[in-house]
Structures are given as structure tokens and as C-alpha cells.
Amino acid sequence: MKRHVKKGDEVVVLAGKEKGKRGKIIAVMPKSQRLIVEGVQMIKRHTRKSQQHPQGAIVEREGTIHISNVMKAEHVEQPAEATA
């Protein structure tokens, strides 16, 4: 399926609680039509004990958002042409 954005693109969130935020696309999941945007939809992930985190930890990372809720940032910056 063709998508309007790809990994590495700068996007603006159009809908949801993160509306108006900008970020770079980290990953695209075509089957579920979702993507991960840098610094958007932050979730807290509880990790179990490991060598990296001997006490366990609460790690903040990006969650997914639906592909229809984003638009390329370059389209936002271009002013609409006046039609007379």
C-alpha cells in the first residue's frame, strides 16, 4: 500500500492529544498502518531486572500513532496560494 510518509521524514501530528507536535519518523509499520515519531506519544514501559537495569526501571519511549494522523512538515510551512 502506498503511504504519504516514510522513515526519516519530518512530520506534524494533525489529531489526538499530541496535535501540533513535530518530529522525525523513526519507524513505519505498514501492516497496522502505524508509525513511531520521535518525541511524540511517549509511554512508560516497565522493564524487569537485567544486567543493564539491576533494580528494574521505568523507561520512557515513543508509542505508535496512526498514519492518517500525520502530515509532512513541508506542507505545513508552505502558505496557501491566494485565489482571486
Distance bins in CASP14 RR format, pairs under 12 A and 6 or more apart:
PFRMAT RR
TARGET T0000
AUTHOR 0000-0000-0000
RMODE 2
METHOD distances of the structure
MODEL  1
1 28 0 0 0 0 0 1 0 0 0 0 0
1 29 0 0 0 0 0 1 0 0 0 0 0
1 30 1 0 0 1 0 0 0 0 0 0 0
1 31 0 0 0 0 1 0 0 0 0 0 0
1 32 0 0 0 0 0 1 0 0 0 0 0
1 33 1 0 0 1 0 0 0 0 0 0 0
1 67 0 0 0 0 1 0 0 0 0 0 0
2 30 0 0 0 0 1 0 0 0 0 0 0
2 33 0 0 0 0 0 1 0 0 0 0 0
2 67 0 0 0 0 0 1 0 0 0 0 0
3 9 0 0 0 0 1 0 0 0 0 0 0
3 11 0 0 0 0 0 1 0 0 0 0 0
3 25 0 0 0 0 0 1 0 0 0 0 0
3 28 1 0 0 1 0 0 0 0 0 0 0
3 29 0 0 0 0 0 1 0 0 0 0 0
3 30 1 0 0 1 0 0 0 0 0 0 0
3 31 0 0 0 0 0 1 0 0 0 0 0
3 33 0 0 0 0 1 0 0 0 0 0 0
3 34 0 0 0 0 0 1 0 0 0 0 0
3 35 0 0 0 0 1 0 0 0 0 0 0
3 66 0 0 0 0 0 1 0 0 0 0 0
3 67 1 0 0 1 0 0 0 0 0 0 0
3 68 0 0 0 0 0 1 0 0 0 0 0
3 70 0 0 0 0 0 1 0 0 0 0 0
3 72 0 0 0 0 0 1 0 0 0 0 0
4 11 0 0 0 0 1 0 0 0 0 0 0
4 14 0 0 0 0 0 1 0 0 0 0 0
4 25 0 0 0 0 0 1 0 0 0 0 0
4 28 0 0 0 0 0 1 0 0 0 0 0
4 33 0 0 0 0 0 1 0 0 0 0 0
4 35 0 0 0 0 0 1 0 0 0 0 0
4 67 1 0 0 1 0 0 0 0 0 0 0
4 68 0 0 0 0 1 0 0 0 0 0 0
4 69 0 0 0 0 0 1 0 0 0 0 0
4 70 0 0 0 0 1 0 0 0 0 0 0
4 71 1 0 0 1 0 0 0 0 0 0 0
4 72 1 0 0 1 0 0 0 0 0 0 0
4 74 0 0 0 0 0 1 0 0 0 0 0
4 75 0 0 0 0 1 0 0 0 0 0 0
5 11 1 0 1 0 0 0 0 0 0 0 0
5 12 0 0 0 0 0 1 0 0 0 0 0
5 13 0 0 0 0 0 1 0 0 0 0 0
5 14 0 0 0 0 0 1 0 0 0 0 0
5 23 0 0 0 0 0 1 0 0 0 0 0
5 24 0 0 0 0 0 1 0 0 0 0 0
5 25 1 0 0 1 0 0 0 0 0 0 0
5 26 0 0 0 0 0 1 0 0 0 0 0
5 27 0 0 0 0 0 1 0 0 0 0 0
5 28 1 0 0 1 0 0 0 0 0 0 0
5 30 0 0 0 0 0 1 0 0 0 0 0
5 33 0 0 0 0 0 1 0 0 0 0 0
5 34 0 0 0 0 0 1 0 0 0 0 0
5 35 1 0 0 1 0 0 0 0 0 0 0
5 36 0 0 0 0 0 1 0 0 0 0 0
5 37 0 0 0 0 1 0 0 0 0 0 0
5 65 0 0 0 0 0 1 0 0 0 0 0
5 66 0 0 0 0 0 1 0 0 0 0 0
5 67 1 0 0 1 0 0 0 0 0 0 0
5 68 0 0 0 0 0 1 0 0 0 0 0
5 69 0 0 0 0 0 1 0 0 0 0 0
5 70 1 0 0 1 0 0 0 0 0 0 0
5 71 0 0 0 0 1 0 0 0 0 0 0
5 72 1 0 0 1 0 0 0 0 0 0 0
5 73 0 0 0 0 0 1 0 0 0 0 0
5 74 0 0 0 0 0 1 0 0 0 0 0
5 75 0 0 0 0 0 1 0 0 0 0 0
6 24 0 0 0 0 0 1 0 0 0 0 0
6 25 1 0 0 1 0 0 0 0 0 0 0
6 26 0 0 0 0 0 1 0 0 0 0 0
6 27 0 0 0 0 0 1 0 0 0 0 0
6 28 1 0 0 1 0 0 0 0 0 0 0
6 30 0 0 0 0 0 1 0 0 0 0 0
6 35 0 0 0 0 1 0 0 0 0 0 0
6 67 0 0 0 0 0 1 0 0 0 0 0
6 70 0 0 0 0 0 1 0 0 0 0 0
6 72 0 0 0 0 1 0 0 0 0 0 0
7 24 0 0 0 0 1 0 0 0 0 0 0
7 25 1 0 1 0 0 0 0 0 0 0 0
7 26 1 0 0 1 0 0 0 0 0 0 0
7 27 1 0 0 1 0 0 0 0 0 0 0
7 28 1 0 1 0 0 0 0 0 0 0 0
7 29 0 0 0 0 0 1 0 0 0 0 0
7 30 0 0 0 0 0 1 0 0 0 0 0
7 35 0 0 0 0 1 0 0 0 0 0 0
7 36 0 0 0 0 1 0 0 0 0 0 0
7 37 0 0 0 0 0 1 0 0 0 0 0
7 38 0 0 0 0 0 1 0 0 0 0 0
8 23 0 0 0 0 1 0 0 0 0 0 0
8 24 1 0 1 0 0 0 0 0 0 0 0
8 25 1 0 1 0 0 0 0 0 0 0 0
8 26 1 0 0 1 0 0 0 0 0 0 0
8 27 0 0 0 0 1 0 0 0 0 0 0
8 28 0 0 0 0 1 0 0 0 0 0 0
8 35 0 0 0 0 0 1 0 0 0 0 0
8 36 0 0 0 0 0 1 0 0 0 0 0
8 37 0 0 0 0 1 0 0 0 0 0 0
8 38 0 0 0 0 1 0 0 0 0 0 0
8 72 0 0 0 0 0 1 0 0 0 0 0
8 73 0 0 0 0 0 1 0 0 0 0 0
9 22 0 0 0 0 0 1 0 0 0 0 0
9 23 0 0 0 0 1 0 0 0 0 0 0
9 24 1 0 0 1 0 0 0 0 0 0 0
9 25 1 0 1 0 0 0 0 0 0 0 0
9 26 0 0 0 0 0 1 0 0 0 0 0
9 27 0 0 0 0 0 1 0 0 0 0 0
9 28 0 0 0 0 1 0 0 0 0 0 0
9 35 0 0 0 0 1 0 0 0 0 0 0
9 37 0 0 0 0 1 0 0 0 0 0 0
9 38 0 0 0 0 0 1 0 0 0 0 0
9 67 0 0 0 0 0 1 0 0 0 0 0
9 70 0 0 0 0 1 0 0 0 0 0 0
9 71 0 0 0 0 0 1 0 0 0 0 0
9 72 1 0 1 0 0 0 0 0 0 0 0
9 73 1 0 0 1 0 0 0 0 0 0 0
9 74 0 0 0 0 1 0 0 0 0 0 0
9 75 0 0 0 0 0 1 0 0 0 0 0
10 21 0 0 0 0 0 1 0 0 0 0 0
10 22 1 0 0 1 0 0 0 0 0 0 0
10 23 1 0 0 1 0 0 0 0 0 0 0
10 24 1 0 1 0 0 0 0 0 0 0 0
10 25 0 0 0 0 1 0 0 0 0 0 0
10 26 0 0 0 0 0 1 0 0 0 0 0
10 37 0 0 0 0 1 0 0 0 0 0 0
10 38 0 0 0 0 1 0 0 0 0 0 0
10 40 0 0 0 0 0 1 0 0 0 0 0
10 70 0 0 0 0 0 1 0 0 0 0 0
10 71 0 0 0 0 0 1 0 0 0 0 0
10 72 1 0 0 1 0 0 0 0 0 0 0
10 73 1 0 1 0 0 0 0 0 0 0 0
10 74 1 0 0 1 0 0 0 0 0 0 0
10 75 0 0 0 0 0 1 0 0 0 0 0
10 76 0 0 0 0 1 0 0 0 0 0 0
10 77 0 0 0 0 1 0 0 0 0 0 0
11 18 0 0 0 0 0 1 0 0 0 0 0
11 20 0 0 0 0 0 1 0 0 0 0 0
11 21 0 0 0 0 1 0 0 0 0 0 0
11 22 1 0 0 1 0 0 0 0 0 0 0
11 23 1 0 0 1 0 0 0 0 0 0 0
11 24 1 0 0 1 0 0 0 0 0 0 0
11 25 1 0 0 1 0 0 0 0 0 0 0
11 26 0 0 0 0 0 1 0 0 0 0 0
11 28 0 0 0 0 0 1 0 0 0 0 0
11 35 0 0 0 0 1 0 0 0 0 0 0
11 36 0 0 0 0 0 1 0 0 0 0 0
11 37 1 0 0 1 0 0 0 0 0 0 0
11 38 0 0 0 0 1 0 0 0 0 0 0
11 39 0 0 0 0 0 1 0 0 0 0 0
11 40 0 0 0 0 1 0 0 0 0 0 0
11 65 0 0 0 0 1 0 0 0 0 0 0
11 67 0 0 0 0 1 0 0 0 0 0 0
11 68 0 0 0 0 0 1 0 0 0 0 0
11 69 0 0 0 0 1 0 0 0 0 0 0
11 70 1 0 1 0 0 0 0 0 0 0 0
11 71 1 0 0 1 0 0 0 0 0 0 0
11 72 1 0 1 0 0 0 0 0 0 0 0
11 73 1 0 1 0 0 0 0 0 0 0 0
11 74 0 0 0 0 1 0 0 0 0 0 0
11 75 0 0 0 0 1 0 0 0 0 0 0
11 76 0 0 0 0 1 0 0 0 0 0 0
12 18 0 0 0 0 0 1 0 0 0 0 0
12 19 0 0 0 0 1 0 0 0 0 0 0
12 20 1 0 1 0 0 0 0 0 0 0 0
12 21 1 0 0 1 0 0 0 0 0 0 0
12 22 1 0 1 0 0 0 0 0 0 0 0
12 23 1 0 0 1 0 0 0 0 0 0 0
12 24 0 0 0 0 0 1 0 0 0 0 0
12 25 0 0 0 0 0 1 0 0 0 0 0
12 37 0 0 0 0 1 0 0 0 0 0 0
12 40 0 0 0 0 1 0 0 0 0 0 0
12 65 0 0 0 0 0 1 0 0 0 0 0
12 69 0 0 0 0 1 0 0 0 0 0 0
12 70 1 0 0 1 0 0 0 0 0 0 0
12 71 1 0 1 0 0 0 0 0 0 0 0
12 72 1 0 0 1 0 0 0 0 0 0 0
12 73 1 0 1 0 0 0 0 0 0 0 0
12 74 0 0 0 0 1 0 0 0 0 0 0
12 75 0 0 0 0 1 0 0 0 0 0 0
12 76 1 0 1 0 0 0 0 0 0 0 0
12 77 0 0 0 0 1 0 0 0 0 0 0
13 19 1 0 1 0 0 0 0 0 0 0 0
13 20 1 0 1 0 0 0 0 0 0 0 0
13 21 1 0 1 0 0 0 0 0 0 0 0
13 22 1 0 0 1 0 0 0 0 0 0 0
13 23 0 0 0 0 1 0 0 0 0 0 0
13 25 0 0 0 0 0 1 0 0 0 0 0
13 35 0 0 0 0 0 1 0 0 0 0 0
13 37 1 0 0 1 0 0 0 0 0 0 0
13 38 0 0 0 0 0 1 0 0 0 0 0
13 39 0 0 0 0 0 1 0 0 0 0 0
13 40 1 0 1 0 0 0 0 0 0 0 0
13 41 0 0 0 0 1 0 0 0 0 0 0
13 62 0 0 0 0 0 1 0 0 0 0 0
13 65 1 0 0 1 0 0 0 0 0 0 0
13 66 0 0 0 0 0 1 0 0 0 0 0
13 67 0 0 0 0 0 1 0 0 0 0 0
13 68 0 0 0 0 0 1 0 0 0 0 0
13 69 1 0 0 1 0 0 0 0 0 0 0
13 70 1 0 1 0 0 0 0 0 0 0 0
13 71 0 0 0 0 1 0 0 0 0 0 0
13 72 0 0 0 0 0 1 0 0 0 0 0
13 73 0 0 0 0 0 1 0 0 0 0 0
13 76 0 0 0 0 0 1 0 0 0 0 0
14 20 1 0 0 1 0 0 0 0 0 0 0
14 21 0 0 0 0 0 1 0 0 0 0 0
14 22 0 0 0 0 0 1 0 0 0 0 0
14 37 0 0 0 0 0 1 0 0 0 0 0
14 40 0 0 0 0 0 1 0 0 0 0 0
14 65 0 0 0 0 1 0 0 0 0 0 0
14 66 0 0 0 0 0 1 0 0 0 0 0
14 67 0 0 0 0 0 1 0 0 0 0 0
14 68 0 0 0 0 1 0 0 0 0 0 0
14 69 1 0 1 0 0 0 0 0 0 0 0
14 70 1 0 0 1 0 0 0 0 0 0 0
14 71 1 0 1 0 0 0 0 0 0 0 0
14 72 0 0 0 0 0 1 0 0 0 0 0
14 73 0 0 0 0 0 1 0 0 0 0 0
14 75 0 0 0 0 0 1 0 0 0 0 0
14 76 0 0 0 0 1 0 0 0 0 0 0
15 21 0 0 0 0 0 1 0 0 0 0 0
15 40 0 0 0 0 0 1 0 0 0 0 0
15 41 0 0 0 0 0 1 0 0 0 0 0
15 65 0 0 0 0 1 0 0 0 0 0 0
15 66 0 0 0 0 1 0 0 0 0 0 0
15 67 0 0 0 0 0 1 0 0 0 0 0
15 68 0 0 0 0 1 0 0 0 0 0 0
15 69 1 0 1 0 0 0 0 0 0 0 0
15 70 0 0 0 0 1 0 0 0 0 0 0
15 71 0 0 0 0 0 1 0 0 0 0 0
16 40 0 0 0 0 0 1 0 0 0 0 0
16 41 0 0 0 0 1 0 0 0 0 0 0
16 65 0 0 0 0 1 0 0 0 0 0 0
16 66 0 0 0 0 1 0 0 0 0 0 0
16 68 0 0 0 0 0 1 0 0 0 0 0
16 69 1 0 0 1 0 0 0 0 0 0 0
16 70 0 0 0 0 0 1 0 0 0 0 0
17 40 0 0 0 0 1 0 0 0 0 0 0
17 41 0 0 0 0 1 0 0 0 0 0 0
17 42 0 0 0 0 0 1 0 0 0 0 0
17 65 0 0 0 0 0 1 0 0 0 0 0
17 69 0 0 0 0 0 1 0 0 0 0 0
18 37 0 0 0 0 1 0 0 0 0 0 0
18 38 0 0 0 0 0 1 0 0 0 0 0
18 39 0 0 0 0 1 0 0 0 0 0 0
18 40 1 0 1 0 0 0 0 0 0 0 0
18 41 1 0 1 0 0 0 0 0 0 0 0
18 42 0 0 0 0 1 0 0 0 0 0 0
18 43 0 0 0 0 0 1 0 0 0 0 0
18 62 0 0 0 0 0 1 0 0 0 0 0
18 63 0 0 0 0 0 1 0 0 0 0 0
18 64 0 0 0 0 0 1 0 0 0 0 0
18 65 1 0 0 1 0 0 0 0 0 0 0
18 66 0 0 0 0 0 1 0 0 0 0 0
18 69 0 0 0 0 1 0 0 0 0 0 0
18 70 0 0 0 0 1 0 0 0 0 0 0
19 40 0 0 0 0 0 1 0 0 0 0 0
19 41 0 0 0 0 0 1 0 0 0 0 0
19 65 0 0 0 0 0 1 0 0 0 0 0
19 69 0 0 0 0 1 0 0 0 0 0 0
19 70 0 0 0 0 0 1 0 0 0 0 0
19 71 0 0 0 0 0 1 0 0 0 0 0
20 37 0 0 0 0 0 1 0 0 0 0 0
20 40 0 0 0 0 1 0 0 0 0 0 0
20 65 0 0 0 0 0 1 0 0 0 0 0
20 69 0 0 0 0 0 1 0 0 0 0 0
20 70 0 0 0 0 0 1 0 0 0 0 0
20 71 0 0 0 0 0 1 0 0 0 0 0
20 73 0 0 0 0 0 1 0 0 0 0 0
20 76 0 0 0 0 1 0 0 0 0 0 0
21 37 1 0 0 1 0 0 0 0 0 0 0
21 38 0 0 0 0 1 0 0 0 0 0 0
21 39 1 0 0 1 0 0 0 0 0 0 0
21 40 1 0 1 0 0 0 0 0 0 0 0
21 41 0 0 0 0 1 0 0 0 0 0 0
21 42 0 0 0 0 0 1 0 0 0 0 0
21 62 0 0 0 0 0 1 0 0 0 0 0
21 65 0 0 0 0 1 0 0 0 0 0 0
21 69 0 0 0 0 0 1 0 0 0 0 0
21 70 0 0 0 0 1 0 0 0 0 0 0
21 71 0 0 0 0 0 1 0 0 0 0 0
21 73 0 0 0 0 0 1 0 0 0 0 0
21 76 0 0 0 0 0 1 0 0 0 0 0
22 37 0 0 0 0 1 0 0 0 0 0 0
22 38 0 0 0 0 1 0 0 0 0 0 0
22 39 0 0 0 0 1 0 0 0 0 0 0
22 40 0 0 0 0 1 0 0 0 0 0 0
22 70 0 0 0 0 1 0 0 0 0 0 0
22 71 0 0 0 0 0 1 0 0 0 0 0
22 72 0 0 0 0 0 1 0 0 0 0 0
22 73 1 0 1 0 0 0 0 0 0 0 0
22 74 0 0 0 0 0 1 0 0 0 0 0
22 76 0 0 0 0 1 0 0 0 0 0 0
22 77 0 0 0 0 0 1 0 0 0 0 0
23 35 0 0 0 0 0 1 0 0 0 0 0
23 36 0 0 0 0 0 1 0 0 0 0 0
23 37 1 0 1 0 0 0 0 0 0 0 0
23 38 1 0 1 0 0 0 0 0 0 0 0
23 39 1 0 0 1 0 0 0 0 0 0 0
23 40 1 0 0 1 0 0 0 0 0 0 0
23 41 0 0 0 0 0 1 0 0 0 0 0
23 62 0 0 0 0 1 0 0 0 0 0 0
23 65 0 0 0 0 0 1 0 0 0 0 0
23 70 0 0 0 0 1 0 0 0 0 0 0
23 71 0 0 0 0 0 1 0 0 0 0 0
23 72 0 0 0 0 0 1 0 0 0 0 0
23 73 1 0 0 1 0 0 0 0 0 0 0
23 76 0 0 0 0 0 1 0 0 0 0 0
24 35 0 0 0 0 0 1 0 0 0 0 0
24 36 0 0 0 0 1 0 0 0 0 0 0
24 37 1 0 0 1 0 0 0 0 0 0 0
24 38 1 0 1 0 0 0 0 0 0 0 0
24 39 0 0 0 0 1 0 0 0 0 0 0
24 40 0 0 0 0 1 0 0 0 0 0 0
24 62 0 0 0 0 0 1 0 0 0 0 0
24 70 0 0 0 0 0 1 0 0 0 0 0
24 72 0 0 0 0 0 1 0 0 0 0 0
24 73 0 0 0 0 1 0 0 0 0 0 0
25 34 0 0 0 0 0 1 0 0 0 0 0
25 35 1 0 1 0 0 0 0 0 0 0 0
25 36 1 0 0 1 0 0 0 0 0 0 0
25 37 1 0 1 0 0 0 0 0 0 0 0
25 38 1 0 0 1 0 0 0 0 0 0 0
25 39 0 0 0 0 0 1 0 0 0 0 0
25 40 0 0 0 0 1 0 0 0 0 0 0
25 62 0 0 0 0 0 1 0 0 0 0 0
25 64 0 0 0 0 0 1 0 0 0 0 0
25 65 0 0 0 0 0 1 0 0 0 0 0
25 67 0 0 0 0 1 0 0 0 0 0 0
25 70 0 0 0 0 1 0 0 0 0 0 0
25 71 0 0 0 0 0 1 0 0 0 0 0
25 72 0 0 0 0 1 0 0 0 0 0 0
25 73 0 0 0 0 0 1 0 0 0 0 0
26 34 0 0 0 0 0 1 0 0 0 0 0
26 35 1 0 0 1 0 0 0 0 0 0 0
26 36 1 0 1 0 0 0 0 0 0 0 0
26 37 1 0 0 1 0 0 0 0 0 0 0
26 38 1 0 1 0 0 0 0 0 0 0 0
26 39 0 0 0 0 1 0 0 0 0 0 0
26 40 0 0 0 0 1 0 0 0 0 0 0
26 41 0 0 0 0 0 1 0 0 0 0 0
26 61 0 0 0 0 1 0 0 0 0 0 0
26 62 1 0 0 1 0 0 0 0 0 0 0
26 63 0 0 0 0 1 0 0 0 0 0 0
26 64 0 0 0 0 0 1 0 0 0 0 0
26 65 0 0 0 0 0 1 0 0 0 0 0
27 34 0 0 0 0 1 0 0 0 0 0 0
27 35 1 0 0 1 0 0 0 0 0 0 0
27 36 1 0 1 0 0 0 0 0 0 0 0
27 37 0 0 0 0 1 0 0 0 0 0 0
27 38 0 0 0 0 0 1 0 0 0 0 0
27 61 0 0 0 0 0 1 0 0 0 0 0
27 62 0 0 0 0 1 0 0 0 0 0 0
27 63 0 0 0 0 0 1 0 0 0 0 0
27 64 0 0 0 0 1 0 0 0 0 0 0
27 65 0 0 0 0 0 1 0 0 0 0 0
27 67 0 0 0 0 0 1 0 0 0 0 0
28 34 0 0 0 0 1 0 0 0 0 0 0
28 35 1 0 1 0 0 0 0 0 0 0 0
28 36 0 0 0 0 1 0 0 0 0 0 0
28 37 0 0 0 0 0 1 0 0 0 0 0
28 64 0 0 0 0 1 0 0 0 0 0 0
28 65 0 0 0 0 0 1 0 0 0 0 0
28 66 0 0 0 0 0 1 0 0 0 0 0
28 67 1 0 0 1 0 0 0 0 0 0 0
28 70 0 0 0 0 0 1 0 0 0 0 0
29 35 1 0 0 1 0 0 0 0 0 0 0
29 36 1 0 0 1 0 0 0 0 0 0 0
29 63 0 0 0 0 0 1 0 0 0 0 0
29 64 1 0 0 1 0 0 0 0 0 0 0
29 65 0 0 0 0 0 1 0 0 0 0 0
29 66 0 0 0 0 0 1 0 0 0 0 0
29 67 0 0 0 0 1 0 0 0 0 0 0
30 67 0 0 0 0 1 0 0 0 0 0 0
31 64 0 0 0 0 0 1 0 0 0 0 0
31 67 0 0 0 0 0 1 0 0 0 0 0
32 64 1 0 0 1 0 0 0 0 0 0 0
32 65 0 0 0 0 0 1 0 0 0 0 0
32 66 0 0 0 0 1 0 0 0 0 0 0
32 67 0 0 0 0 1 0 0 0 0 0 0
33 64 0 0 0 0 1 0 0 0 0 0 0
33 65 0 0 0 0 0 1 0 0 0 0 0
33 66 1 0 0 1 0 0 0 0 0 0 0
33 67 1 0 1 0 0 0 0 0 0 0 0
33 68 1 0 0 1 0 0 0 0 0 0 0
33 69 0 0 0 0 0 1 0 0 0 0 0
33 70 0 0 0 0 0 1 0 0 0 0 0
34 41 0 0 0 0 0 1 0 0 0 0 0
34 62 0 0 0 0 0 1 0 0 0 0 0
34 63 0 0 0 0 1 0 0 0 0 0 0
34 64 1 0 1 0 0 0 0 0 0 0 0
34 65 1 0 0 1 0 0 0 0 0 0 0
34 66 1 0 1 0 0 0 0 0 0 0 0
34 67 1 0 0 1 0 0 0 0 0 0 0
34 68 0 0 0 0 1 0 0 0 0 0 0
34 69 0 0 0 0 1 0 0 0 0 0 0
34 70 0 0 0 0 0 1 0 0 0 0 0
35 41 0 0 0 0 0 1 0 0 0 0 0
35 62 0 0 0 0 1 0 0 0 0 0 0
35 63 0 0 0 0 1 0 0 0 0 0 0
35 64 1 0 0 1 0 0 0 0 0 0 0
35 65 1 0 0 1 0 0 0 0 0 0 0
35 66 0 0 0 0 1 0 0 0 0 0 0
35 67 1 0 1 0 0 0 0 0 0 0 0
35 68 0 0 0 0 0 1 0 0 0 0 0
35 69 0 0 0 0 1 0 0 0 0 0 0
35 70 1 0 0 1 0 0 0 0 0 0 0
36 42 0 0 0 0 0 1 0 0 0 0 0
36 43 0 0 0 0 0 1 0 0 0 0 0
36 61 0 0 0 0 1 0 0 0 0 0 0
36 62 1 0 1 0 0 0 0 0 0 0 0
36 63 1 0 1 0 0 0 0 0 0 0 0
36 64 1 0 1 0 0 0 0 0 0 0 0
36 65 1 0 0 1 0 0 0 0 0 0 0
36 66 0 0 0 0 0 1 0 0 0 0 0
36 67 0 0 0 0 0 1 0 0 0 0 0
36 70 0 0 0 0 0 1 0 0 0 0 0
37 61 0 0 0 0 0 1 0 0 0 0 0
37 62 1 0 0 1 0 0 0 0 0 0 0
37 63 0 0 0 0 1 0 0 0 0 0 0
37 64 0 0 0 0 1 0 0 0 0 0 0
37 65 1 0 0 1 0 0 0 0 0 0 0
37 66 0 0 0 0 0 1 0 0 0 0 0
37 67 0 0 0 0 0 1 0 0 0 0 0
37 69 0 0 0 0 1 0 0 0 0 0 0
37 70 1 0 0 1 0 0 0 0 0 0 0
37 71 0 0 0 0 0 1 0 0 0 0 0
37 72 0 0 0 0 0 1 0 0 0 0 0
37 73 0 0 0 0 0 1 0 0 0 0 0
38 61 0 0 0 0 0 1 0 0 0 0 0
38 62 1 0 0 1 0 0 0 0 0 0 0
38 63 0 0 0 0 0 1 0 0 0 0 0
38 65 0 0 0 0 0 1 0 0 0 0 0
38 70 0 0 0 0 0 1 0 0 0 0 0
39 60 0 0 0 0 1 0 0 0 0 0 0
39 61 0 0 0 0 1 0 0 0 0 0 0
39 62 1 0 1 0 0 0 0 0 0 0 0
39 63 0 0 0 0 1 0 0 0 0 0 0
39 65 0 0 0 0 0 1 0 0 0 0 0
40 61 0 0 0 0 0 1 0 0 0 0 0
40 62 1 0 0 1 0 0 0 0 0 0 0
40 63 1 0 0 1 0 0 0 0 0 0 0
40 64 0 0 0 0 1 0 0 0 0 0 0
40 65 1 0 0 1 0 0 0 0 0 0 0
40 66 0 0 0 0 0 1 0 0 0 0 0
40 69 0 0 0 0 1 0 0 0 0 0 0
40 70 0 0 0 0 1 0 0 0 0 0 0
41 60 0 0 0 0 0 1 0 0 0 0 0
41 61 0 0 0 0 1 0 0 0 0 0 0
41 62 1 0 1 0 0 0 0 0 0 0 0
41 63 1 0 1 0 0 0 0 0 0 0 0
41 64 1 0 0 1 0 0 0 0 0 0 0
41 65 1 0 1 0 0 0 0 0 0 0 0
41 66 0 0 0 0 0 1 0 0 0 0 0
41 69 0 0 0 0 1 0 0 0 0 0 0
41 70 0 0 0 0 0 1 0 0 0 0 0
42 58 0 0 0 0 0 1 0 0 0 0 0
42 59 0 0 0 0 0 1 0 0 0 0 0
42 60 1 0 1 0 0 0 0 0 0 0 0
42 61 1 0 0 1 0 0 0 0 0 0 0
42 62 1 0 0 1 0 0 0 0 0 0 0
42 63 1 0 0 1 0 0 0 0 0 0 0
42 64 0 0 0 0 0 1 0 0 0 0 0
42 65 0 0 0 0 0 1 0 0 0 0 0
43 58 0 0 0 0 0 1 0 0 0 0 0
43 59 0 0 0 0 1 0 0 0 0 0 0
43 60 1 0 0 1 0 0 0 0 0 0 0
43 61 1 0 0 1 0 0 0 0 0 0 0
43 62 1 0 0 1 0 0 0 0 0 0 0
43 63 1 0 1 0 0 0 0 0 0 0 0
43 64 0 0 0 0 1 0 0 0 0 0 0
43 65 0 0 0 0 0 1 0 0 0 0 0
44 57 0 0 0 0 0 1 0 0 0 0 0
44 58 1 0 1 0 0 0 0 0 0 0 0
44 59 1 0 0 1 0 0 0 0 0 0 0
44 60 1 0 1 0 0 0 0 0 0 0 0
44 61 0 0 0 0 1 0 0 0 0 0 0
44 62 0 0 0 0 0 1 0 0 0 0 0
44 63 0 0 0 0 0 1 0 0 0 0 0
45 53 0 0 0 0 0 1 0 0 0 0 0
45 56 0 0 0 0 0 1 0 0 0 0 0
45 57 0 0 0 0 1 0 0 0 0 0 0
45 58 1 0 0 1 0 0 0 0 0 0 0
45 59 1 0 1 0 0 0 0 0 0 0 0
45 60 1 0 0 1 0 0 0 0 0 0 0
45 61 1 0 1 0 0 0 0 0 0 0 0
45 62 0 0 0 0 0 1 0 0 0 0 0
45 63 0 0 0 0 1 0 0 0 0 0 0
46 53 0 0 0 0 0 1 0 0 0 0 0
46 55 0 0 0 0 0 1 0 0 0 0 0
46 56 1 0 0 1 0 0 0 0 0 0 0
46 57 1 0 0 1 0 0 0 0 0 0 0
46 58 1 0 1 0 0 0 0 0 0 0 0
46 59 1 0 0 1 0 0 0 0 0 0 0
46 60 0 0 0 0 0 1 0 0 0 0 0
46 61 0 0 0 0 0 1 0 0 0 0 0
47 53 1 0 1 0 0 0 0 0 0 0 0
47 54 0 0 0 0 0 1 0 0 0 0 0
47 55 0 0 0 0 1 0 0 0 0 0 0
47 56 1 0 1 0 0 0 0 0 0 0 0
47 57 1 0 1 0 0 0 0 0 0 0 0
47 58 1 0 0 1 0 0 0 0 0 0 0
47 59 1 0 1 0 0 0 0 0 0 0 0
47 60 0 0 0 0 0 1 0 0 0 0 0
47 61 0 0 0 0 0 1 0 0 0 0 0
48 54 0 0 0 0 0 1 0 0 0 0 0
48 55 0 0 0 0 0 1 0 0 0 0 0
48 56 1 0 0 1 0 0 0 0 0 0 0
48 57 0 0 0 0 1 0 0 0 0 0 0
48 58 0 0 0 0 0 1 0 0 0 0 0
48 59 0 0 0 0 0 1 0 0 0 0 0
49 55 1 0 0 1 0 0 0 0 0 0 0
49 56 1 0 1 0 0 0 0 0 0 0 0
49 57 0 0 0 0 1 0 0 0 0 0 0
50 56 1 0 0 1 0 0 0 0 0 0 0
50 57 0 0 0 0 1 0 0 0 0 0 0
50 59 0 0 0 0 0 1 0 0 0 0 0
52 59 0 0 0 0 0 1 0 0 0 0 0
53 59 0 0 0 0 1 0 0 0 0 0 0
64 70 0 0 0 0 0 1 0 0 0 0 0
70 76 0 0 0 0 0 1 0 0 0 0 0
71 77 0 0 0 0 0 1 0 0 0 0 0
71 78 0 0 0 0 0 1 0 0 0 0 0
72 78 0 0 0 0 0 1 0 0 0 0 0
END
